């Protein structure tokens, strides 16, 4: 199996069965978060709806049930929470992480902007500064010169085309609407480039090309 074929099969499996991976309250510092809906609760509720409807719990724990005791706290040795990727550099195991706001074993130490940047640009939040990014070109607009990407099973190339408000709502829900859970998931494996070469080959542009692009046609 080729590197690209292995990736596409894994991505297809993921998109068919699962997914993954802020806004400030009224009067908050807008520089630390994104646009807010009419109230902070509305923002949290939108993020909750998106997390549930996009099957985040299928990989990260709890399925579609936020009342589950393992809600979003990471892989627990089930088939759909662990993926094996075949690449020219070897076989690598990737594991769904704890995405509850626990500071030690989850994402509690990351800002909502770092979570937003992970969803929009696929950048690993623990290795990407808490900054506004305005470019997808390495070294420009705060985009890291050497980006460290999330592993391929996380379908951020599709998530990045969601509206800003939707991505900020997801970040807000994960940080402020989920109970922290102490559950350490073993790190995923990966090649030295942290998948940068793969994503350079396999994804399209952001923003998406204007409609109609080469593979589309206008109605009528």
C-alpha positions, 0 to 999 in steps of 0.5 A: 500500500502506498503512503497516499493510499494508506492515508486516504483509506484511513481518512475515508474510514475516519470520516465514515465512522467518526471525527475528532478535534473561544469565545469570551463571555460578555465584557471579556477580552476579545483579543483572547477569543473569537466572535460571540453569539448573543450570550456565552451560553449560546456559544457553548450550546453551538459548540456542543451541538457541533461536537456531538453532530460531528461524531467527535465522541466516536474517536475521543470517547462517549459516542454521541452521549455527553452524559457518558463518564468517558466523554471526550477523555481519549482512547481506551483501546477500542478499534475506532480510537486507534489507527495504523498508518502505513507510510514509506517511513514505517507503520505508525499508530495514532491515538485519539487524545483526551480533549477535556480541559484537564490541565495535565492529561487533556487540553486545559493548558491550551488557549481557545485560540490554540484550539481554534488554530488546530481546527483551522490550520491543523497545527498541534496546539502544544507546539504552536504559540497562542497567536492570531494566524493570518497566512497558510505560508510557513514563516508568514502571518504568524504561521510557523516556519516549521509547522507541527501538524496533527496526525492524519486521522484528525480530519481538520482539512474538512473542519477548517472550512467551517465558519470562524464562529463555529470553530470558536464555539467548538473551542469554547465548549471544549474549554468551558463546557466540558468537565475535566477528566484525568486520563492520560493517553499514550502519545501517537507515533509519527515520522520526524516531519510530523506529517508535514510532507503528507499534508503538503500533498493531500489537501487543497487550499484554504480558503477553498477555490471560488465556485465553480472550481474546475471540478464543478459547474454552475446550475442552469 
